[in-house]
């Protein structure tokens, strides 16, 4: 995974990205702290304060993505130069 982050950065991720080897590799090599939201059956449990911060950041990211999506059109009509609008 390519990243251009300064040392001692935190990178937040969803629980779908749980990979302990990758987390350890980033911490050792790049000094980047992967903050992954843990599932309830995770081997590496978070303390409650850290879990709260991760959940708060995850919600902020989700809200930001939702706000960006509202600015984009839901449908794009395909049109050709010769025939006009395409029909289904």
N, CA, C and O atoms as a Tinker XYZ file with bonds, in Angstrom:
   352  protein
     1  N      0.846000   -1.169000    0.000000    73     2
     2  CA     0.000000    0.000000    0.000000    64     1     3
     3  C      0.894000    1.236000    0.000000    63     2     4     5
     4  O      1.766000    1.380000    0.857000    81     3
     5  N      0.673000    2.127000   -0.968000    73     3     6
     6  CA     1.448000    3.357000   -1.048000    64     5     7
     7  C      0.797000    4.418000   -0.166000    63     6     8     9
     8  O     -0.426000    4.555000   -0.136000    81     7
     9  N      1.615000    5.146000    0.534000    73     7    10
    10  CA     1.118000    6.279000    1.316000    64     9    11
    11  C      2.198000    7.348000    1.353000    63    10    12    13
    12  O      3.390000    7.054000    1.262000    81    11
    13  N      1.769000    8.564000    1.486000    73    11    14
    14  CA     2.682000    9.696000    1.573000    64    13    15
    15  C      2.335000   10.463000    2.845000    63    14    16    17
    16  O      1.889000   11.609000    2.794000    81    15
    17  N      2.547000    9.816000    3.978000    73    15    18
    18  CA     2.207000   10.393000    5.270000    64    17    19
    19  C      3.472000   10.715000    6.049000    63    18    20    21
    20  O      4.462000    9.990000    5.952000    81    19
    21  N      3.449000   11.791000    6.816000    73    19    22
    22  CA     4.614000   12.100000    7.645000    64    21    23
    23  C      4.748000   11.085000    8.782000    63    22    24    25
    24  O      3.771000   10.437000    9.156000    81    23
    25  N      5.952000   10.948000    9.327000    73    23    26
    26  CA     6.142000   10.029000   10.457000    64    25    27
    27  C      5.229000   10.386000   11.628000    63    26    28    29
    28  O      4.859000   11.545000   11.816000    81    27
    29  N      4.881000    9.380000   12.398000    73    27    30
    30  CA     4.029000    9.511000   13.577000    64    29    31
    31  C      2.616000    9.967000   13.231000    63    30    32    33
    32  O      1.964000   10.634000   14.035000    81    31
    33  N      2.135000    9.608000   12.029000    73    31    34
    34  CA     0.765000    9.905000   11.623000    64    33    35
    35  C     -0.158000    8.789000   12.084000    63    34    36    37
    36  O      0.285000    7.678000   12.374000    81    35
    37  N     -1.437000    9.098000   12.146000    73    35    38
    38  CA    -2.452000    8.089000   12.432000    64    37    39
    39  C     -3.326000    7.936000   11.198000    63    38    40    41
    40  O     -3.754000    8.924000   10.601000    81    39
    41  N     -3.586000    6.700000   10.825000    73    39    42
    42  CA    -4.412000    6.390000    9.665000    64    41    43
    43  C     -5.583000    5.556000   10.163000    63    42    44    45
    44  O     -5.389000    4.448000   10.664000    81    43
    45  N     -6.807000    6.082000   10.027000    73    43    46
    46  CA    -7.992000    5.406000   10.542000    64    45    47
    47  C     -8.582000    4.515000    9.463000    63    46    48    49
    48  O     -8.621000    4.889000    8.291000    81    47
    49  N     -9.044000    3.326000    9.866000    73    47    50
    50  CA    -9.620000    2.379000    8.926000    64    49    51
    51  C    -10.794000    1.630000    9.527000    63    50    52    53
    52  O    -11.009000    1.643000   10.739000    81    51
    53  N    -11.545000    0.981000    8.660000    73    51    54
    54  CA   -12.714000    0.225000    9.057000    64    53    55
    55  C    -12.298000   -1.160000    9.549000    63    54    56    57
    56  O    -11.164000   -1.584000    9.326000    81    55
    57  N    -13.198000   -1.855000   10.208000    73    55    58
    58  CA   -12.867000   -3.174000   10.745000    64    57    59
    59  C    -12.628000   -4.202000    9.651000    63    58    60    61
    60  O    -12.098000   -5.277000    9.932000    81    59
    61  N    -12.999000   -3.904000    8.425000    73    59    62
    62  CA   -12.720000   -4.800000    7.313000    64    61    63
    63  C    -11.247000   -4.857000    6.969000    63    62    64    65
    64  O    -10.818000   -5.766000    6.257000    81    63
    65  N    -10.465000   -3.915000    7.455000    73    63    66
    66  CA    -9.035000   -3.853000    7.161000    64    65    67
    67  C     -8.187000   -4.425000    8.286000    63    66    68    69
    68  O     -7.014000   -4.071000    8.404000    81    67
    69  N     -8.741000   -5.287000    9.108000    73    67    70
    70  CA    -8.003000   -5.867000   10.222000    64    69    71
    71  C     -6.940000   -6.821000    9.693000    63    70    72    73
    72  O     -7.252000   -7.898000    9.184000    81    71
    73  N     -5.696000   -6.414000    9.818000    73    71    74
    74  CA    -4.554000   -7.236000    9.421000    64    73    75
    75  C     -3.424000   -6.866000   10.372000    63    74    76    77
    76  O     -2.780000   -5.831000   10.204000    81    75
    77  N     -3.186000   -7.709000   11.365000    73    75    78
    78  CA    -2.225000   -7.389000   12.409000    64    77    79
    79  C     -0.805000   -7.281000   11.871000    63    78    80    81
    80  O     -0.029000   -6.448000   12.340000    81    79
    81  N     -0.455000   -8.114000   10.890000    73    79    82
    82  CA     0.888000   -8.045000   10.306000    64    81    83
    83  C      1.105000   -6.705000    9.616000    63    82    84    85
    84  O      2.174000   -6.107000    9.733000    81    83
    85  N      0.084000   -6.232000    8.894000    73    83    86
    86  CA     0.181000   -4.941000    8.212000    64    85    87
    87  C      0.303000   -3.805000    9.225000    63    86    88    89
    88  O      1.086000   -2.876000    9.025000    81    87
    89  N     -0.464000   -3.875000   10.305000    73    87    90
    90  CA    -0.373000   -2.855000   11.351000    64    89    91
    91  C      1.031000   -2.799000   11.940000    63    90    92    93
    92  O      1.597000   -1.720000   12.112000    81    91
    93  N      1.591000   -3.969000   12.248000    73    91    94
    94  CA     2.937000   -4.020000   12.823000    64    93    95
    95  C      3.977000   -3.509000   11.838000    63    94    96    97
    96  O      4.910000   -2.805000   12.227000    81    95
    97  N      3.822000   -3.861000   10.557000    73    95    98
    98  CA     4.767000   -3.422000    9.537000    64    97    99
    99  C      4.750000   -1.897000    9.391000    63    98   100   101
   100  O      5.806000   -1.271000    9.297000    81    99
   101  N      3.564000   -1.304000    9.371000    73    99   102
   102  CA     3.464000    0.150000    9.261000    64   101   103
   103  C      4.090000    0.834000   10.467000    63   102   104   105
   104  O      4.773000    1.848000   10.324000    81   103
   105  N      3.863000    0.289000   11.642000    73   103   106
   106  CA     4.390000    0.913000   12.855000    64   105   107
   107  C      5.908000    0.851000   12.892000    63   106   108   109
   108  O      6.555000    1.818000   13.293000    81   107
   109  N      6.486000   -0.273000   12.480000    73   107   110
   110  CA     7.941000   -0.423000   12.517000    64   109   111
   111  C      8.619000    0.349000   11.393000    63   110   112   113
   112  O      9.559000    1.104000   11.641000    81   111
   113  N      8.159000    0.172000   10.176000    73   111   114
   114  CA     8.845000    0.742000    9.013000    64   113   115
   115  C      8.507000    2.212000    8.802000    63   114   116   117
   116  O      9.403000    3.049000    8.695000    81   115
   117  N      7.242000    2.520000    8.744000    73   115   118
   118  CA     6.847000    3.876000    8.395000    64   117   119
   119  C      6.491000    4.750000    9.565000    63   118   120   121
   120  O      6.223000    5.939000    9.390000    81   119
   121  N      6.481000    4.190000   10.752000    73   119   122
   122  CA     6.093000    4.919000   11.950000    64   121   123
   123  C      4.704000    5.528000   11.802000    63   122   124   125
   124  O      4.427000    6.611000   12.316000    81   123
   125  N      3.830000    4.807000   11.084000    73   123   126
   126  CA     2.447000    5.232000   10.910000    64   125   127
   127  C      1.584000    4.335000   11.788000    63   126   128   129
   128  O      1.687000    3.110000   11.729000    81   127
   129  N      0.744000    4.948000   12.593000    73   127   130
   130  CA    -0.110000    4.204000   13.508000    64   129   131
   131  C     -1.450000    3.943000   12.833000    63   130   132   133
   132  O     -2.240000    4.868000   12.648000    81   131
   133  N     -1.716000    2.682000   12.462000    73   131   134
   134  CA    -3.003000    2.324000   11.876000    64   133   135
   135  C     -4.027000    2.200000   12.995000    63   134   136   137
   136  O     -3.868000    1.377000   13.896000    81   135
   137  N     -5.057000    2.999000   12.942000    73   135   138
   138  CA    -6.124000    2.970000   13.937000    64   137   139
   139  C     -7.322000    2.267000   13.308000    63   138   140   141
   140  O     -8.169000    2.910000   12.687000    81   139
   141  N     -7.391000    0.961000   13.467000    73   139   142
   142  CA    -8.444000    0.163000   12.869000    64   141   143
   143  C     -9.534000   -0.084000   13.906000    63   142   144   145
   144  O     -9.240000   -0.471000   15.037000    81   143
   145  N    -10.795000    0.139000   13.524000    73   143   146
   146  CA   -11.905000   -0.189000   14.414000    64   145   147
   147  C    -11.949000   -1.693000   14.595000    63   146   148   149
   148  O    -11.931000   -2.440000   13.617000    81   147
   149  N    -12.005000   -2.136000   15.826000    73   147   150
   150  CA   -11.955000   -3.565000   16.125000    64   149   151
   151  C    -13.354000   -4.174000   16.158000    63   150   152   153
   152  O    -14.320000   -3.535000   16.577000    81   151
   153  N    -13.437000   -5.414000   15.709000    73   151   154
   154  CA   -14.674000   -6.170000   15.850000    64   153   155
   155  C    -14.746000   -6.702000   17.274000    63   154   156   157
   156  O    -13.748000   -6.692000   17.995000    81   155
   157  N    -15.917000   -7.164000   17.680000    73   155   158
   158  CA   -16.083000   -7.614000   19.064000    64   157   159
   159  C    -15.281000   -8.877000   19.366000    63   158   160   161
   160  O    -14.923000   -9.113000   20.521000    81   159
   161  N    -14.992000   -9.693000   18.352000    73   159   162
   162  CA   -14.241000  -10.923000   18.586000    64   161   163
   163  C    -12.774000  -10.785000   18.190000    63   162   164   165
   164  O    -12.126000  -11.781000   17.869000    81   163
   165  N    -12.254000   -9.582000   18.210000    73   163   166
   166  CA   -10.879000   -9.312000   17.801000    64   165   167
   167  C     -9.881000   -9.864000   18.814000    63   166   168   169
   168  O    -10.163000   -9.928000   20.011000    81   167
   169  N     -8.714000  -10.260000   18.319000    73   167   170
   170  CA    -7.658000  -10.753000   19.202000    64   169   171
   171  C     -6.999000   -9.612000   19.965000    63   170   172   173
   172  O     -6.593000   -9.786000   21.114000    81   171
   173  N     -6.892000   -8.457000   19.341000    73   171   174
   174  CA    -6.303000   -7.280000   19.987000    64   173   175
   175  C     -7.436000   -6.333000   20.375000    63   174   176   177
   176  O     -7.938000   -5.577000   19.543000    81   175
   177  N     -7.822000   -6.380000   21.608000    73   175   178
   178  CA    -8.917000   -5.540000   22.089000    64   177   179
   179  C     -8.428000   -4.118000   22.327000    63   178   180   181
   180  O     -7.284000   -3.898000   22.725000    81   179
   181  N     -9.304000   -3.164000   22.079000    73   179   182
   182  CA    -9.014000   -1.765000   22.380000    64   181   183
   183  C     -9.542000   -1.432000   23.766000    63   182   184   185
   184  O    -10.537000   -1.994000   24.224000    81   183
   185  N     -8.853000   -0.504000   24.425000    73   183   186
   186  CA    -9.402000   -0.002000   25.678000    64   185   187
   187  C    -10.601000    0.879000   25.319000    63   186   188   189
   188  O    -10.638000    1.420000   24.214000    81   187
   189  N    -11.572000    1.039000   26.200000    73   187   190
   190  CA   -12.801000    1.759000   25.856000    64   189   191
   191  C    -12.579000    3.184000   25.345000    63   190   192   193
   192  O    -13.299000    3.628000   24.451000    81   191
   193  N    -11.612000    3.899000   25.882000    73   191   194
   194  CA   -11.376000    5.276000   25.432000    64   193   195
   195  C    -10.902000    5.310000   23.982000    63   194   196   197
   196  O    -11.332000    6.163000   23.207000    81   195
   197  N    -10.021000    4.389000   23.617000    73   195   198
   198  CA    -9.515000    4.326000   22.242000    64   197   199
   199  C    -10.629000    3.890000   21.297000    63   198   200   201
   200  O    -10.744000    4.417000   20.191000    81   199
   201  N    -11.450000    2.935000   21.723000    73   199   202
   202  CA   -12.572000    2.477000   20.900000    64   201   203
   203  C    -13.545000    3.619000   20.638000    63   202   204   205
   204  O    -14.093000    3.724000   19.541000    81   203
   205  N    -13.768000    4.476000   21.634000    73   203   206
   206  CA   -14.663000    5.623000   21.467000    64   205   207
   207  C    -14.113000    6.595000   20.430000    63   206   208   209
   208  O    -14.861000    7.071000   19.576000    81   207
   209  N    -12.825000    6.894000   20.492000    73   207   210
   210  CA   -12.211000    7.818000   19.530000    64   209   211
   211  C    -12.294000    7.245000   18.115000    63   210   212   213
   212  O    -12.612000    7.967000   17.170000    81   211
   213  N    -12.011000    5.960000   17.972000    73   211   214
   214  CA   -12.076000    5.331000   16.652000    64   213   215
   215  C    -13.492000    5.375000   16.088000    63   214   216   217
   216  O    -13.679000    5.657000   14.904000    81   215
   217  N    -14.483000    5.102000   16.918000    73   215   218
   218  CA   -15.877000    5.135000   16.473000    64   217   219
   219  C    -16.284000    6.551000   16.082000    63   218   220   221
   220  O    -16.991000    6.746000   15.093000    81   219
   221  N    -15.841000    7.533000   16.853000    73   219   222
   222  CA   -16.147000    8.930000   16.548000    64   221   223
   223  C    -15.540000    9.339000   15.206000    63   222   224   225
   224  O    -16.202000    9.990000   14.399000    81   223
   225  N    -14.291000    8.962000   14.967000    73   223   226
   226  CA   -13.633000    9.292000   13.698000    64   225   227
   227  C    -14.311000    8.579000   12.532000    63   226   228   229
   228  O    -14.458000    9.161000   11.457000    81   227
   229  N    -14.720000    7.340000   12.728000    73   227   230
   230  CA   -15.382000    6.584000   11.667000    64   229   231
   231  C    -16.697000    7.258000   11.272000    63   230   232   233
   232  O    -17.033000    7.325000   10.090000    81   231
   233  N    -17.436000    7.754000   12.261000    73   231   234
   234  CA   -18.696000    8.438000   11.972000    64   233   235
   235  C    -18.453000    9.758000   11.245000    63   234   236   237
   236  O    -19.219000   10.117000   10.351000    81   235
   237  N    -17.403000   10.481000   11.614000    73   235   238
   238  CA   -17.089000   11.741000   10.932000    64   237   239
   239  C    -16.742000   11.503000    9.475000    63   238   240   241
   240  O    -17.162000   12.258000    8.597000    81   239
   241  N    -15.965000   10.442000    9.216000    73   239   242
   242  CA   -15.582000   10.113000    7.844000    64   241   243
   243  C    -16.816000    9.712000    7.045000    63   242   244   245
   244  O    -16.977000   10.135000    5.900000    81   243
   245  N    -17.684000    8.904000    7.636000    73   243   246
   246  CA   -18.913000    8.493000    6.953000    64   245   247
   247  C    -19.809000    9.672000    6.630000    63   246   248   249
   248  O    -20.402000    9.721000    5.552000    81   247
   249  N    -19.916000   10.624000    7.548000    73   247   250
   250  CA   -20.715000   11.820000    7.312000    64   249   251
   251  C    -20.122000   12.654000    6.189000    63   250   252   253
   252  O    -20.860000   13.170000    5.350000    81   251
   253  N    -18.813000   12.793000    6.160000    73   251   254
   254  CA   -18.156000   13.572000    5.103000    64   253   255
   255  C    -18.387000   12.946000    3.734000    63   254   256   257
   256  O    -18.672000   13.652000    2.767000    81   255
   257  N    -18.265000   11.632000    3.649000    73   255   258
   258  CA   -18.493000   10.952000    2.372000    64   257   259
   259  C    -19.942000   11.115000    1.941000    63   258   260   261
   260  O    -20.215000   11.320000    0.758000    81   259
   261  N    -20.863000   11.029000    2.872000    73   259   262
   262  CA   -22.277000   11.203000    2.557000    64   261   263
   263  C    -22.554000   12.609000    2.029000    63   262   264   265
   264  O    -23.328000   12.775000    1.086000    81   263
   265  N    -21.933000   13.615000    2.626000    73   263   266
   266  CA   -22.126000   14.988000    2.167000    64   265   267
   267  C    -21.549000   15.198000    0.773000    63   266   268   269
   268  O    -22.124000   15.940000   -0.023000    81   267
   269  N    -20.432000   14.564000    0.467000    73   267   270
   270  CA   -19.846000   14.666000   -0.870000    64   269   271
   271  C    -20.757000   13.987000   -1.886000    63   270   272   273
   272  O    -20.936000   14.498000   -2.992000    81   271
   273  N    -21.333000   12.842000   -1.524000    73   271   274
   274  CA   -22.217000   12.122000   -2.447000    64   273   275
   275  C    -23.457000   12.928000   -2.795000    63   274   276   277
   276  O    -23.972000   12.803000   -3.906000    81   275
   277  N    -23.955000   13.756000   -1.873000    73   275   278
   278  CA   -25.146000   14.553000   -2.173000    64   277   279
   279  C    -24.862000   15.606000   -3.236000    63   278   280   281
   280  O    -25.793000   16.081000   -3.887000    81   279
   281  N    -23.610000   15.981000   -3.426000    73   279   282
   282  CA   -23.253000   16.972000   -4.437000    64   281   283
   283  C    -23.153000   16.377000   -5.839000    63   282   284   285
   284  O    -23.110000   17.115000   -6.824000    81   283
   285  N    -23.117000   15.056000   -5.936000    73   283   286
   286  CA   -22.954000   14.396000   -7.227000    64   285   287
   287  C    -24.311000   13.948000   -7.763000    63   286   288   289
   288  O    -25.210000   13.621000   -6.988000    81   287
   289  N    -24.459000   13.933000   -9.093000    73   287   290
   290  CA   -25.735000   13.469000   -9.660000    64   289   291
   291  C    -25.932000   11.975000   -9.412000    63   290   292   293
   292  O    -24.972000   11.205000   -9.381000    81   291
   293  N    -27.189000   11.584000   -9.236000    73   291   294
   294  CA   -27.479000   10.171000   -9.004000    64   293   295
   295  C    -27.440000    9.374000  -10.296000    63   294   296   297
   296  O    -27.102000    8.191000  -10.282000    81   295
   297  N    -27.783000   10.010000  -11.420000    73   295   298
   298  CA   -27.802000    9.337000  -12.714000    64   297   299
   299  C    -27.100000   10.210000  -13.737000    63   298   300   301
   300  O    -27.194000   11.437000  -13.696000    81   299
   301  N    -26.395000    9.566000  -14.652000    73   299   302
   302  CA   -25.777000   10.269000  -15.772000    64   301   303
   303  C    -26.372000    9.668000  -17.038000    63   302   304   305
   304  O    -26.210000    8.475000  -17.295000    81   303
   305  N    -27.063000   10.487000  -17.831000    73   303   306
   306  CA   -27.674000   10.004000  -19.057000    64   305   307
   307  C    -26.629000    9.930000  -20.156000    63   306   308   309
   308  O    -25.945000   10.912000  -20.444000    81   307
   309  N    -26.510000    8.759000  -20.766000    73   307   310
   310  CA   -25.552000    8.565000  -21.847000    64   309   311
   311  C    -26.128000    9.124000  -23.142000    63   310   312   313
   312  O    -27.271000    8.835000  -23.497000    81   311
   313  N    -25.336000    9.922000  -23.843000    73   311   314
   314  CA   -25.758000   10.533000  -25.102000    64   313   315
   315  C    -24.631000   10.363000  -26.100000    63   314   316   317
   316  O    -23.462000   10.570000  -25.776000    81   315
   317  N    -24.997000    9.980000  -27.330000    73   315   318
   318  CA   -23.995000    9.900000  -28.391000    64   317   319
   319  C    -24.134000   11.110000  -29.293000    63   318   320   321
   320  O    -25.200000   11.723000  -29.354000    81   319
   321  N    -23.071000   11.456000  -29.990000    73   319   322
   322  CA   -23.091000   12.627000  -30.864000    64   321   323
   323  C    -23.980000   12.399000  -32.081000    63   322   324   325
   324  O    -24.589000   13.353000  -32.566000    81   323
   325  N    -24.078000   11.181000  -32.590000    73   323   326
   326  CA   -24.832000   10.915000  -33.811000    64   325   327
   327  C    -26.305000   10.636000  -33.543000    63   326   328   329
   328  O    -27.164000   11.128000  -34.275000    81   327
   329  N    -26.611000    9.868000  -32.526000    73   327   330
   330  CA   -27.970000    9.368000  -32.349000    64   329   331
   331  C    -28.777000   10.119000  -31.294000    63   330   332   333
   332  O    -29.997000    9.965000  -31.253000    81   331
   333  N    -28.177000   10.885000  -30.481000    73   331   334
   334  CA   -28.898000   11.532000  -29.400000    64   333   335
   335  C    -28.944000   10.621000  -28.181000    63   334   336   337
   336  O    -28.071000    9.770000  -28.009000    81   335
   337  N    -29.953000   10.793000  -27.337000    73   335   338
   338  CA   -30.020000    9.980000  -26.112000    64   337   339
   339  C    -30.158000    8.493000  -26.421000    63   338   340   341
   340  O    -30.884000    8.104000  -27.336000    81   339
   341  N    -29.457000    7.672000  -25.652000    73   339   342
   342  CA   -29.563000    6.223000  -25.787000    64   341   343
   343  C    -30.803000    5.751000  -25.050000    63   342   344   345
   344  O    -31.127000    6.263000  -23.978000    81   343
   345  N    -31.493000    4.785000  -25.616000    73   343   346
   346  CA   -32.671000    4.240000  -24.947000    64   345   347
   347  C    -32.348000    2.858000  -24.418000    63   346   348   349
   348  O    -31.458000    2.178000  -24.929000    81   347
   349  N    -33.066000    2.452000  -23.405000    73   347   350
   350  CA   -32.828000    1.131000  -22.803000    64   349   351
   351  C    -33.545000    0.059000  -23.550000    63   350   352
   352  O    -33.458000   -1.113000  -23.183000    81   351
